[in-house]
């Protein structure tokens, strides 16, 4: 997974991040409006809360990655892994605690967290499809073998 992202150029990473943030803002606004109109404002608010928590986590991951890359230590993966696991643990505890005490808000939060991850994944896939093999021309284009079969 780390090697996959190492093939992205800095502009591609910023495009993925920017698109994901825009999608998250749009989904949050739509979820809030639909929640209020449907009579479940706490679900819409929960989706916004989940998206906000995921955005903060995304920013913290970016910051930790830059910090680890600048670190002179040989083993850069271990601190990143523990940092990420700790953050995911805190986010999970917060989301599940909210779900335990206020179900509509909690379920909305869980949905918001999941939607952010799907949006991030979709944006990474779109970027990869637009830039096949991220500039590595030594391997040809994807599906080149499929064209020979036709």
N, CA, C and O of each residue as an XYZ file, in Angstrom:
600
protein
N       0.827     -1.185      0.000
C       0.000      0.000      0.000
C       0.873      1.251      0.000
O       0.610      2.190     -0.751
N       1.910      1.269      0.837
C       2.802      2.422      0.897
C       3.493      2.600     -0.453
O       3.645      3.724     -0.930
N       3.914      1.486     -1.073
C       4.572      1.574     -2.371
C       3.631      2.115     -3.439
O       4.071      2.801     -4.362
N       2.347      1.815     -3.324
C       1.367      2.329     -4.273
C       1.339      3.850     -4.225
O       1.378      4.503     -5.267
N       1.271      4.420     -3.021
C       1.211      5.868     -2.896
C       2.543      6.521     -3.213
O       2.578      7.701     -3.561
N       3.640      5.782     -3.102
C       4.930      6.380     -3.429
C       5.051      6.641     -4.926
O       5.915      7.411     -5.346
N       4.201      6.014     -5.738
C       4.224      6.236     -7.176
C       3.441      7.482     -7.585
O       3.546      7.934     -8.725
N       2.654      8.040     -6.656
C       1.926      9.269     -6.942
C       2.878     10.449     -6.885
O       3.771     10.501     -6.040
N       2.681     11.390     -7.785
C       3.436     12.631     -7.705
C       2.720     13.557     -6.724
O       1.558     13.332     -6.385
N       3.410     14.589     -6.276
C       2.826     15.525     -5.325
C       1.556     16.177     -5.865
O       0.583     16.291     -5.119
N       1.518     16.612     -7.132
C       0.252     17.170     -7.637
C      -0.885     16.158     -7.626
O      -2.030     16.525     -7.361
N      -0.593     14.892     -7.907
C      -1.646     13.876     -7.891
C      -2.182     13.677     -6.477
O      -3.389     13.523     -6.293
N      -1.307     13.679     -5.483
C      -1.743     13.519     -4.094
C      -2.610     14.694     -3.683
O      -3.632     14.507     -3.024
N      -2.218     15.902     -4.063
C      -3.018     17.072     -3.687
C      -4.371     17.068     -4.398
O      -5.370     17.513     -3.833
N      -4.407     16.563     -5.640
C      -5.684     16.465     -6.363
C      -6.597     15.462     -5.664
O      -7.789     15.721     -5.496
N      -6.051     14.328     -5.259
C      -6.845     13.318     -4.548
C      -7.378     13.904     -3.246
O      -8.554     13.738     -2.922
N      -6.520     14.583     -2.505
C      -6.931     15.164     -1.227
C      -8.007     16.231     -1.430
O      -9.009     16.254     -0.716
N      -7.795     17.104     -2.402
C      -8.746     18.193     -2.644
C     -10.100     17.636     -3.087
O     -11.142     18.072     -2.597
N     -10.086     16.678     -4.010
C     -11.348     16.084     -4.475
C     -12.079     15.370     -3.343
O     -13.304     15.448     -3.241
N     -11.328     14.676     -2.498
C     -11.945     13.959     -1.385
C     -12.590     14.931     -0.406
O     -13.688     14.677      0.089
N     -11.921     16.031     -0.127
C     -12.482     17.042      0.775
C     -13.739     17.654      0.165
O     -14.732     17.852      0.865
N     -13.707     17.954     -1.124
C     -14.889     18.521     -1.780
C     -16.061     17.548     -1.777
O     -17.203     17.941     -1.537
N     -15.777     16.283     -2.043
C     -16.839     15.267     -2.001
C     -17.401     15.159     -0.591
O     -18.616     15.068     -0.413
N     -16.533     15.167      0.409
C     -16.979     15.066      1.799
C     -17.865     16.252      2.178
O     -18.887     16.075      2.841
N     -17.484     17.448      1.764
C     -18.305     18.632      2.063
C     -19.664     18.533      1.375
O     -20.693     18.837      1.978
N     -19.664     18.110      0.119
C     -20.923     17.955     -0.607
C     -21.825     16.902      0.005
O     -23.026     17.120      0.170
N     -21.247     15.765      0.339
C     -22.037     14.684      0.948
C     -22.576     15.127      2.303
O     -23.719     14.825      2.645
N     -21.763     15.837      3.073
C     -22.211     16.322      4.376
C     -23.379     17.280      4.252
O     -24.348     17.181      5.005
N     -23.296     18.205      3.309
C     -24.386     19.161      3.116
C     -25.665     18.448      2.678
O     -26.752     18.733      3.182
N     -25.520     17.520      1.736
C     -26.694     16.774      1.255
C     -27.287     15.925      2.379
O     -28.507     15.869      2.535
N     -26.437     15.267      3.159
C     -26.920     14.424      4.261
C     -27.652     15.260      5.305
O     -28.669     14.825      5.846
N     -27.149     16.449      5.589
C     -27.793     17.314      6.569
C     -29.167     17.766      6.074
O     -30.136     17.757      6.834
N     -29.251     18.159      4.810
C     -30.538     18.596      4.248
C     -31.523     17.434      4.206
O     -32.676     17.580      4.610
N     -31.074     16.282      3.718
C     -31.969     15.117      3.647
C     -32.400     14.682      5.045
O     -33.558     14.324      5.258
N     -31.472     14.714      5.990
C     -31.822     14.345      7.366
C     -32.880     15.252      7.958
O     -33.805     14.780      8.619
N     -32.753     16.548      7.728
C     -33.738     17.495      8.264
C     -35.081     17.310      7.568
O     -36.122     17.286      8.224
N     -35.064     17.180      6.251
C     -36.309     17.019      5.497
C     -37.006     15.705      5.861
O     -38.232     15.658      5.959
N     -36.222     14.639      6.060
C     -36.799     13.331      6.371
C     -37.192     13.191      7.842
O     -37.795     12.193      8.235
N     -36.852     14.180      8.641
C     -37.216     14.115     10.061
C     -36.162     13.436     10.929
O     -36.440     13.087     12.076
N     -34.967     13.245     10.401
C     -33.867     12.645     11.155
C     -32.649     13.572     11.142
O     -31.611     13.238     10.571
N     -32.787     14.735     11.776
C     -31.672     15.688     11.721
C     -30.403     15.172     12.404
O     -29.296     15.542     12.010
N     -30.554     14.325     13.420
C     -29.363     13.803     14.100
C     -28.553     12.872     13.199
O     -27.330     12.807     13.323
N     -29.214     12.158     12.302
C     -28.485     11.302     11.372
C     -27.658     12.165     10.419
O     -26.485     11.880     10.176
N     -28.270     13.214      9.883
C     -27.539     14.128      9.012
C     -26.381     14.800      9.730
O     -25.291     14.937      9.174
N     -26.622     15.218     10.964
C     -25.560     15.818     11.769
C     -24.467     14.800     12.056
O     -23.285     15.144     12.070
N     -24.853     13.556     12.284
C     -23.872     12.494     12.526
C     -23.005     12.230     11.306
O     -21.801     12.006     11.434
N     -23.610     12.254     10.124
C     -22.824     12.078      8.896
C     -21.790     13.190      8.797
O     -20.631     12.937      8.466
N     -22.205     14.419      9.083
C     -21.265     15.548      9.055
C     -20.165     15.371     10.103
O     -19.002     15.674      9.837
N     -20.524     14.887     11.275
C     -19.541     14.648     12.333
C     -18.552     13.559     11.910
O     -17.347     13.707     12.111
N     -19.049     12.476     11.330
C     -18.167     11.402     10.852
C     -17.233     11.874      9.757
O     -16.052     11.526      9.744
N     -17.763     12.667      8.837
C     -16.922     13.216      7.772
C     -15.858     14.154      8.346
O     -14.714     14.150      7.892
N     -16.236     14.954      9.340
C     -15.277     15.866      9.968
C     -14.179     15.091     10.699
O     -13.003     15.447     10.619
N     -14.567     14.036     11.408
C     -13.564     13.219     12.099
C     -12.612     12.568     11.093
O     -11.405     12.499     11.329
N     -13.153     12.098      9.986
C     -12.316     11.472      8.957
C     -11.387     12.497      8.308
O     -10.236     12.185      8.003
N     -11.878     13.710      8.097
C     -11.040     14.767      7.525
C      -9.886     15.124      8.459
O      -8.753     15.302      8.014
N     -10.176     15.227      9.740
C      -9.114     15.513     10.721
C      -8.100     14.380     10.722
O      -6.893     14.622     10.746
N      -8.584     13.146     10.695
C      -7.683     12.001     10.656
C      -6.822     12.030      9.393
O      -5.626     11.746      9.452
N      -7.415     12.366      8.273
C      -6.689     12.446      7.007
C      -5.581     13.492      7.083
O      -4.464     13.252      6.624
N      -5.887     14.640      7.658
C      -4.875     15.693      7.822
C      -3.756     15.242      8.760
O      -2.582     15.507      8.502
N      -4.116     14.566      9.836
C      -3.101     14.083     10.778
C      -2.215     13.012     10.143
O      -1.015     12.957     10.411
N      -2.803     12.167      9.307
C      -2.010     11.159      8.596
C      -1.030     11.846      7.650
O       0.138     11.463      7.574
N      -1.501     12.853      6.936
C      -0.621     13.588      6.018
C       0.536     14.231      6.776
O       1.688     14.158      6.348
N       0.221     14.849      7.886
C       1.252     15.510      8.688
C       2.249     14.491      9.240
O       3.456     14.734      9.220
N       1.758     13.360      9.728
C       2.648     12.334     10.274
C       3.527     11.721      9.192
O       4.684     11.387      9.446
N       2.986     11.572      7.994
C       3.761     11.013      6.890
C       4.894     11.946      6.487
O       6.016     11.498      6.254
N       4.606     13.231      6.407
C       5.652     14.206      6.077
C       6.729     14.212      7.158
O       7.923     14.264      6.862
N       6.292     14.158      8.405
C       7.241     14.146      9.524
C       8.113     12.893      9.493
O       9.316     12.968      9.740
N       7.515     11.751      9.193
C       8.275     10.497      9.142
C       9.236     10.495      7.957
O      10.350      9.981      8.063
N       8.819     11.059      6.843
C       9.686     11.103      5.669
C      10.921     11.968      5.932
O      12.001     11.689      5.410
N      10.761     13.010      6.738
C      11.884     13.897      7.056
C      12.756     13.343      8.177
O      13.846     13.857      8.427
N      12.287     12.306      8.846
C      13.019     11.727      9.965
C      14.253     10.967      9.482
O      14.195     10.284      8.460
N      15.366     11.079     10.206
C      16.576     10.361      9.796
C      16.553      8.873     10.183
O      17.449      8.125      9.793
N      15.556      8.446     10.931
C      15.479      7.050     11.367
C      15.307      6.117     10.177
O      14.656      6.451      9.187
N      15.911      4.935     10.303
C      15.778      3.913      9.253
C      14.362      3.343      9.215
O      13.766      3.205      8.147
N      13.833      3.013     10.395
C      12.515      2.381     10.492
C      11.443      3.468     10.576
O      11.163      3.991     11.655
N      10.854      3.798      9.447
C       9.839      4.844      9.398
C       8.426      4.285      9.469
O       7.492      5.009      9.814
N       8.260      3.028      9.152
C       6.920      2.437      9.101
C       6.356      2.169     10.491
O       5.164      2.369     10.725
N       7.181      1.728     11.393
C       6.683      1.360     12.716
C       6.036      2.535     13.452
O       4.917      2.386     13.943
N       6.697      3.709     13.551
C       6.021      4.829     14.221
C       4.741      5.249     13.506
O       3.755      5.605     14.151
N       4.755      5.208     12.175
C       3.539      5.557     11.430
C       2.416      4.572     11.718
O       1.259      4.964     11.872
N       2.760      3.302     11.789
C       1.744      2.276     12.050
C       1.125      2.454     13.431
O      -0.096      2.404     13.576
N       1.961      2.662     14.443
C       1.428      2.847     15.800
C       0.624      4.138     15.907
O      -0.406      4.174     16.580
N       1.083      5.187     15.253
C       0.369      6.454     15.250
C      -1.005      6.285     14.606
O      -2.010      6.769     15.127
N      -1.036      5.600     13.479
C      -2.290      5.380     12.766
C      -3.238      4.495     13.564
O      -4.431      4.783     13.659
N      -2.710      3.424     14.133
C      -3.554      2.534     14.947
C      -4.138      3.263     16.151
O      -5.298      3.060     16.506
N      -3.342      4.099     16.765
C      -3.835      4.865     17.908
C      -4.962      5.804     17.519
O      -5.978      5.887     18.209
N      -4.778      6.511     16.410
C      -5.813      7.429     15.939
C      -7.084      6.681     15.557
O      -8.185      7.115     15.894
N      -6.936      5.562     14.857
C      -8.120      4.779     14.478
C      -8.837      4.228     15.699
O     -10.065      4.145     15.719
N      -8.073      3.852     16.716
C      -8.674      3.390     17.969
C      -9.484      4.481     18.640
O     -10.597      4.234     19.105
N      -8.936      5.685     18.696
C      -9.641      6.810     19.315
C     -10.906      7.147     18.529
O     -11.966      7.368     19.114
N     -10.792      7.184     17.201
C     -11.966      7.484     16.377
C     -13.034      6.413     16.553
O     -14.219      6.733     16.639
N     -12.637      5.162     16.606
C     -13.596      4.062     16.782
C     -14.296      4.157     18.130
O     -15.512      3.980     18.215
N     -13.534      4.435     19.180
C     -14.132      4.554     20.514
C     -15.118      5.722     20.556
O     -16.207      5.594     21.115
N     -14.744      6.854     19.970
C     -15.645      8.006     19.944
C     -16.931      7.665     19.192
O     -18.028      7.928     19.684
N     -16.798      7.079     17.998
C     -17.977      6.760     17.182
C     -18.877      5.736     17.876
O     -20.100      5.877     17.868
N     -18.280      4.718     18.468
C     -19.094      3.694     19.139
C     -19.726      4.216     20.424
O     -20.834      3.812     20.776
N     -19.039      5.102     21.123
C     -19.618      5.707     22.327
C     -20.814      6.576     21.965
O     -21.852      6.528     22.626
N     -20.660      7.371     20.909
C     -21.791      8.187     20.444
C     -22.951      7.285     20.040
O     -24.105      7.583     20.348
N     -22.654      6.186     19.356
C     -23.698      5.250     18.925
C     -24.412      4.637     20.122
O     -25.627      4.440     20.087
N     -23.677      4.339     21.164
C     -24.269      3.736     22.362
C     -25.240      4.699     23.042
O     -26.307      4.286     23.497
N     -24.876      5.978     23.112
C     -25.694      6.939     23.850
C     -26.768      7.614     22.998
O     -27.874      7.845     23.488
N     -26.476      7.932     21.752
C     -27.436      8.603     20.868
C     -27.394      7.883     19.517
O     -26.599      8.226     18.642
N     -28.251      6.892     19.366
C     -28.185      6.018     18.188
C     -28.235      6.735     16.843
O     -27.377      6.470     16.001
N     -29.179      7.616     16.596
C     -29.215      8.245     15.268
C     -27.933      9.027     14.965
O     -27.416      8.960     13.850
N     -27.425      9.759     15.942
C     -26.199     10.517     15.756
C     -25.016      9.578     15.533
O     -24.168      9.830     14.678
N     -24.966      8.502     16.304
C     -23.869      7.542     16.190
C     -23.858      6.806     14.860
O     -22.805      6.647     14.242
N     -25.035      6.354     14.415
C     -25.085      5.664     13.133
C     -24.739      6.611     11.986
O     -24.084      6.217     11.022
N     -25.182      7.853     12.098
C     -24.794      8.844     11.103
C     -23.290      9.055     11.090
O     -22.690      9.208     10.026
N     -22.672      9.063     12.281
C     -21.223      9.220     12.382
C     -20.504      8.059     11.713
O     -19.536      8.262     10.981
N     -20.972      6.850     11.960
C     -20.366      5.676     11.325
C     -20.517      5.731      9.810
O     -19.592      5.377      9.078
N     -21.670      6.170      9.341
C     -21.886      6.303      7.900
C     -20.945      7.358      7.328
O     -20.360      7.155      6.264
N     -20.795      8.480      8.026
C     -19.898      9.533      7.567
C     -18.456      9.054      7.472
O     -17.761      9.374      6.507
N     -18.000      8.295      8.455
C     -16.647      7.735      8.413
C     -16.478      6.806      7.215
O     -15.467      6.855      6.516
N     -17.473      5.965      6.990
C     -17.400      5.016      5.876
C     -17.450      5.736      4.524
O     -16.705      5.389      3.608
N     -18.320      6.728      4.403
C     -18.447      7.464      3.141
C     -17.133      8.152      2.801
O     -16.727      8.171      1.639
N     -16.466      8.718      3.801
C     -15.185      9.368      3.540
C     -14.176      8.370      2.988
O     -13.460      8.674      2.034
N     -14.116      7.183      3.581
C     -13.159      6.181      3.112
C     -13.472      5.754      1.683
O     -12.559      5.587      0.875
N     -14.756      5.576      1.362
C     -15.130      5.225     -0.009
C     -14.798      6.359     -0.979
O     -14.351      6.107     -2.098
N     -15.014      7.602     -0.557
C     -14.689      8.744     -1.417
C     -13.183      8.813     -1.665
O     -12.744      9.068     -2.787
N     -12.401      8.586     -0.623
C     -10.942      8.595     -0.771
C     -10.500      7.482     -1.717
O      -9.688      7.710     -2.614
N     -11.028      6.296     -1.518
C     -10.679      5.171     -2.375
C     -11.080      5.441     -3.825
O     -10.308      5.169     -4.745
N     -12.280      5.972     -4.029
C     -12.737      6.270     -5.387
C     -11.835      7.304     -6.053
O     -11.510      7.177     -7.233
N     -11.435      8.316     -5.311
C     -10.569      9.340     -5.884
C      -9.178      8.804     -6.192
O      -8.565      9.220     -7.175
N      -8.670      7.893     -5.376
C      -7.383      7.263     -5.670
C      -7.496      6.420     -6.937
O      -6.613      6.464     -7.793
N      -8.574      5.655     -7.060
C      -8.771      4.817     -8.244
C      -8.904      5.676     -9.498
O      -8.315      5.354    -10.530
N      -9.665      6.755     -9.424
C      -9.827      7.644    -10.580
C      -8.475      8.218    -10.990
O      -8.162      8.276    -12.180
N      -7.678      8.638    -10.023
C      -6.354      9.189    -10.332
C      -5.465      8.129    -10.960
O      -4.720      8.417    -11.897
N      -5.538      6.913    -10.454
C      -4.723      5.835    -11.023
C      -5.162      5.499    -12.443
O      -4.318      5.213    -13.293
N      -6.452      5.528    -12.717
C      -6.940      5.231    -14.058
C      -6.595      6.341    -15.044
O      -6.358      6.081    -16.223
N      -6.569      7.559    -14.565
C      -6.211      8.682    -15.443
C      -4.721      8.716    -15.736
O      -4.304      9.179    -16.798
N      -3.925      8.232    -14.809
C      -2.470      8.227    -14.959
C      -1.976      6.798    -14.789
O      -1.410      6.469    -13.747
N      -2.174      5.942    -15.785
C      -1.802      4.534    -15.631
C      -0.327      4.381    -15.315
O       0.539      4.989    -15.944
N      -0.076      3.557    -14.330
C       1.270      3.212    -13.883
C       2.082      4.427    -13.453
O       3.304      4.341    -13.338
N       1.434      5.537    -13.218
C       2.047      6.733    -12.663
C       3.363      7.107    -13.312
O       4.343      7.371    -12.615
N       3.404      7.134    -14.607
C       4.594      7.578    -15.322
C       5.601      6.480    -15.595
O       6.629      6.751    -16.215
N       5.356      5.248    -15.162
C       6.274      4.144    -15.419
C       5.965      3.576    -16.797
O       5.049      2.767    -16.946
N       6.719      3.990    -17.793
C       6.446      3.558    -19.158
C       7.156      2.265    -19.507
O       6.961      1.738    -20.603
N       7.975      1.740    -18.608
C       8.717      0.519    -18.907
C       7.815     -0.707    -18.953
O       8.184     -1.721    -19.547
N       6.642     -0.632    -18.339
C       5.760     -1.787    -18.274
C       4.625     -1.700    -19.283
O       3.771     -2.586    -19.311
N       4.587     -0.671    -20.107
C       3.506     -0.547    -21.075
C       2.265      0.013    -20.428
O       2.318      0.575    -19.334
N       1.151     -0.141    -21.106
C      -0.107      0.373    -20.576
C      -0.902     -0.759    -19.979
O      -0.725     -1.914    -20.366
N      -1.785     -0.445    -19.034
C      -2.619     -1.500    -18.479
C      -3.493     -2.111    -19.566
O      -3.902     -1.424    -20.501
N      -3.769     -3.363    -19.444
C      -4.632     -4.107    -20.344
C      -4.061     -4.204    -21.755
O      -4.809     -4.444    -22.703
N      -2.769     -4.026    -21.909
C      -2.159     -4.134    -23.238
C      -2.300     -5.555    -23.782
O      -2.455     -5.747    -24.988
N      -2.247     -6.546    -22.898
C      -2.383     -7.929    -23.332
C      -3.797     -8.212    -23.832
O      -3.991     -9.051    -24.711
N      -4.794     -7.505    -23.264
C      -6.165     -7.714    -23.674
C      -6.377     -7.274    -25.120
O      -7.191     -7.860    -25.834
N      -5.652     -6.252    -25.551
C      -5.802     -5.768    -26.924
C      -5.265     -6.778    -27.919
O      -5.784     -6.891    -29.030
N      -4.207     -7.531    -27.527
C      -3.631     -8.525    -28.429
C      -4.594     -9.699    -28.640
O      -4.582    -10.332    -29.696
N      -5.428     -9.987    -27.631
C      -6.342    -11.108    -27.723
C      -7.500    -10.838    -28.672
O      -8.120    -11.773    -29.177
N      -7.792     -9.574    -28.916
C      -8.979     -9.234    -29.713
C      -8.764     -9.441    -31.180
O      -9.670     -9.198    -31.977
